[in-house]
Amino acid sequence: MPLSKNDMVLVDYVVRVKESGEVVETTSAEKAKEYKVYDPNKTYEPLLVIIGEGRVIKGFEEALEKADVGVDVEAEIPPEKAYGVRDPDKVKTLSLRDFLRSGVRPEVGKVVEINGQLGVIRSVSGGRVVVDFNHPLAGKTLVYSFKIVKKLESIDEKVKYLIARHVKGVNIDEIKLSIDEPSKKLTVELPRSTYLSENIQIAKKLISDDIFKYLDFSEVVFIERFTKGG
């Protein structure tokens, strides 16, 4: 059954570059190990996608809208619906001297940030450094092999996965919720392990913003509980 705007789904996927077969991203630890792209510092789990939100590339979202839960799908996505076509105007030639003055030794393949933009150094010669500010996947046709593993239906599930989006590593089974229907008030008690997490206050603000945007609540309250000797 096709999905609608604001539907929330959990998706497992592998993304490959069509031309080279290179795997550039996956939500599966097993697949990451199989394709030798495993990163022990990364959390591998299905991705929360909200249809119409625009957090994933256009072509992937369009493919998701047509997919059924539990069915393996392979979608080929052209650059125009992925990371765009390559723009030659985004390839800049800069002075080697400016890099050295900034304490940066330019090397081919190195990612640098210049005036708030990330670029990849393509060549270094004759006192000049060529930097490519195109997205690394610009101009590439991508192949998404994916499966919607679950469509979130209950309010509790939706809230917990919105929380997990912003509080990395949280165990959703340890999140406690209380809903007061008449006042549309949601009370959230996070696990104690999150109390001192980095940027937890910012995370709470982002969680609240998402809840107000996608769910019918007027107030979100976070509580912290401490017990004697605990």
BALO-980546 format. One line per 5 residues: number of its first residue (from 0); their letters; for each residue x negated, y negated, z of C-alpha. Coordinates in Angstrom, 3 decimals, padded with zeros to 6 digits. Layout:
BEGIN
NUM) a) X/Y/Z | ... .
***
This chain:
BEGIN
0) mplsk) 000.000/000.000/000.000 | -001.550/-003.369/-001.012 | -002.743/-005.620/001.771 | -001.396/-009.091/002.458 | -002.948/-012.350/003.629 .
5) ndmvl) -004.131/-012.238/007.261 | -004.018/-008.428/007.422 | -006.935/-007.183/009.530 | -008.851/-004.084/008.468 | -012.029/-002.258/009.454 .
10) vdyvv) -014.188/-001.346/006.479 | -017.209/000.888/005.956 | -019.244/000.168/002.852 | -022.487/000.496/000.941 | -023.565/-002.282/-001.440 .
15) rvkes) -025.917/-001.541/-004.338 | -027.368/-003.661/-007.118 | -026.013/-002.121/-010.307 | -029.121/-002.696/-012.403 | -031.654/-001.241/-009.977 .
20) gevve) -029.577/000.955/-007.667 | -031.159/-000.838/-004.697 | -029.067/-000.646/-001.517 | -028.847/-004.135/-000.058 | -026.350/-003.631/002.753 .
25) ttsae) -024.361/-000.967/004.579 | -022.249/-000.643/007.708 | -023.260/003.008/008.185 | -026.352/004.028/010.150 | -026.262/007.405/008.420 .
30) kakey) -026.248/005.813/004.960 | -028.933/003.329/005.989 | -031.212/006.204/006.974 | -030.351/008.123/003.809 | -031.289/005.159/001.613 .
35) kvydp) -034.286/004.246/003.799 | -033.013/000.785/004.719 | -032.311/001.532/008.391 | -033.020/-001.295/010.843 | -033.153/-000.169/014.511 .
40) nktye) -032.354/-003.726/015.629 | -029.071/-003.807/013.719 | -025.685/-002.628/014.954 | -024.013/-000.368/012.412 | -020.220/-000.326/012.613 .
45) pllvi) -017.207/-000.939/010.365 | -016.777/-004.595/009.431 | -013.693/-006.525/010.472 | -012.243/-008.207/007.384 | -009.262/-010.551/007.493 .
50) igegr) -007.637/-010.740/004.083 | -007.690/-014.292/002.747 | -010.265/-015.538/005.241 | -013.034/-015.779/002.661 | -015.828/-014.363/004.812 .
55) vikgf) -016.686/-011.716/002.225 | -017.376/-012.295/-001.454 | -014.359/-012.876/-003.674 | -014.702/-009.674/-005.703 | -014.905/-007.489/-002.603 .
60) eeale) -011.869/-009.134/-001.045 | -009.886/-008.639/-004.254 | -010.847/-004.947/-004.288 | -009.810/-004.592/-000.638 | -006.386/-006.094/-001.332 .
65) kadvg) -005.639/-003.260/-003.764 | -007.107/-000.424/-001.686 | -005.319/002.102/000.515 | -006.415/003.037/004.033 | -008.637/006.117/004.155 .
70) vdvea) -009.336/006.237/000.411 | -012.902/006.016/-000.978 | -013.192/003.232/-003.554 | -015.990/002.068/-005.830 | -015.739/-001.478/-007.166 .
75) eippe) -018.100/-003.175/-009.614 | -018.334/-006.893/-008.929 | -019.827/-009.315/-011.478 | -022.005/-012.255/-010.390 | -019.148/-014.710/-010.907 .
80) kaygv) -017.228/-013.006/-008.101 | -020.280/-012.221/-005.984 | -023.136/-014.670/-005.385 | -022.850/-016.584/-008.641 | -024.993/-016.754/-011.752 .
85) rdpdk) -028.587/-017.836/-011.492 | -029.072/-021.599/-011.766 | -032.444/-022.606/-013.299 | -032.104/-026.039/-011.691 | -032.475/-024.364/-008.286 .
90) vktls) -036.018/-023.254/-009.114 | -038.325/-026.041/-007.956 | -042.042/-026.680/-008.355 | -043.548/-028.190/-005.210 | -046.991/-029.303/-004.105 .
95) lrdfl) -049.211/-026.799/-002.314 | -050.611/-029.704/-000.319 | -047.200/-030.409/001.236 | -046.962/-026.808/002.469 | -050.424/-026.898/003.990 .
100) rsgvr) -049.690/-030.216/005.701 | -046.696/-028.568/007.338 | -048.838/-025.675/008.530 | -047.233/-023.204/006.118 | -049.421/-020.937/004.007 .
105) pevgk) -047.310/-020.097/000.952 | -047.270/-016.471/-000.191 | -045.312/-014.895/-003.026 | -042.076/-013.388/-001.702 | -042.105/-015.437/001.502 .
110) vvein) -038.811/-017.071/002.552 | -039.167/-020.757/003.416 | -036.766/-023.443/004.562 | -037.043/-026.843/002.898 | -034.621/-029.682/003.621 .
115) gqlgv) -032.201/-027.231/005.186 | -032.246/-024.859/002.201 | -033.691/-021.350/002.150 | -035.820/-020.398/-000.829 | -038.152/-017.627/-001.949 .
120) irsvs) -041.672/-018.399/-003.142 | -042.076/-016.993/-006.650 | -045.603/-018.100/-007.501 | -048.587/-020.007/-006.110 | -051.200/-021.353/-008.522 .
125) ggrvv) -053.065/-024.506/-009.501 | -051.970/-026.427/-006.443 | -048.315/-025.748/-007.212 | -045.745/-023.572/-005.500 | -042.639/-022.390/-007.330 .
130) vdfnh) -039.699/-021.896/-004.964 | -036.416/-020.282/-005.985 | -033.430/-021.625/-004.040 | -030.906/-019.321/-005.717 | -029.280/-016.711/-003.473 .
135) plagk) -031.414/-013.531/-003.693 | -028.420/-011.718/-005.218 | -027.448/-014.479/-007.652 | -027.043/-013.114/-011.155 | -026.664/-009.543/-009.879 .
140) tlvys) -023.733/-007.221/-010.514 | -022.939/-005.456/-007.248 | -021.349/-002.067/-006.674 | -019.351/-001.711/-003.466 | -018.603/001.841/-002.329 .
145) fkivk) -016.147/001.384/000.510 | -013.324/002.788/002.576 | -010.797/001.009/004.760 | -011.084/003.134/007.884 | -008.289/001.403/009.763 .
150) klesi) -005.684/-001.323/009.457 | -005.212/-003.090/012.779 | -001.561/-003.159/013.786 | -001.254/-003.924/017.503 | -001.931/-007.315/019.068 .
155) dekvk) -004.332/-005.700/021.558 | -006.440/-004.205/018.774 | -006.533/-007.436/016.818 | -007.620/-009.461/019.842 | -010.300/-006.964/020.843 .
160) yliar) -011.849/-006.825/017.392 | -011.801/-010.612/017.097 | -013.707/-010.654/020.385 | -016.169/-008.022/019.145 | -016.830/-010.163/016.077 .
165) hvkgv) -018.360/-012.863/018.283 | -019.711/-010.860/021.251 | -022.131/-008.414/019.692 | -022.412/-005.022/021.306 | -019.360/-005.402/023.529 .
170) nidei) -017.459/-002.185/024.248 | -013.899/-002.975/023.203 | -012.583/-000.302/025.559 | -013.891/-002.376/028.466 | -012.040/-005.538/027.426 .
175) klsid) -008.932/-006.150/029.563 | -006.014/-008.157/028.210 | -002.880/-009.560/029.746 | -000.136/-011.168/027.656 | 002.587/-013.431/028.957 .
180) epskk) 005.170/-013.476/026.166 | 007.375/-016.410/027.329 | 004.450/-018.838/027.531 | 002.427/-017.182/024.728 | -000.541/-017.065/027.104 .
185) ltvel) -003.343/-014.551/026.626 | -005.695/-013.714/029.490 | -008.979/-012.022/028.618 | -011.365/-010.320/031.015 | -014.642/-009.387/029.350 .
190) prsty) -016.999/-006.720/030.740 | -019.430/-008.029/033.341 | -022.286/-007.107/031.015 | -021.291/-010.072/028.828 | -021.249/-012.741/031.549 .
195) lseni) -024.841/-013.818/030.943 | -024.944/-013.102/027.222 | -026.658/-015.751/025.126 | -024.242/-018.416/023.854 | -021.292/-016.715/025.546 .
200) qiakk) -019.454/-020.025/026.001 | -019.755/-020.798/022.307 | -018.509/-017.273/021.580 | -015.438/-017.868/023.766 | -014.622/-021.035/021.830 .
205) lisdd) -014.942/-019.214/018.490 | -012.822/-016.323/019.770 | -010.118/-018.744/020.904 | -010.165/-020.509/017.539 | -009.676/-017.190/015.724 .
210) ifkyl) -006.866/-016.128/018.048 | -005.017/-019.408/017.562 | -005.481/-019.175/013.803 | -004.360/-015.592/013.251 | -002.178/-014.683/016.244 .
215) dfsev) 000.808/-016.289/017.930 | -000.698/-017.605/021.166 | -000.664/-021.099/022.645 | -003.268/-020.580/025.378 | -006.282/-018.329/025.911 .
220) vfier) -007.745/-017.902/029.390 | -011.023/-016.117/030.112 | -011.574/-014.858/033.632 | -014.724/-013.574/035.320 | -014.352/-011.214/038.229 .
225) ftkgg) -016.942/-010.695/040.959 | -016.560/-008.312/043.870 | -018.473/-008.137/047.107 | -021.399/-005.810/046.745 | -020.626/-005.369/043.041 .
***
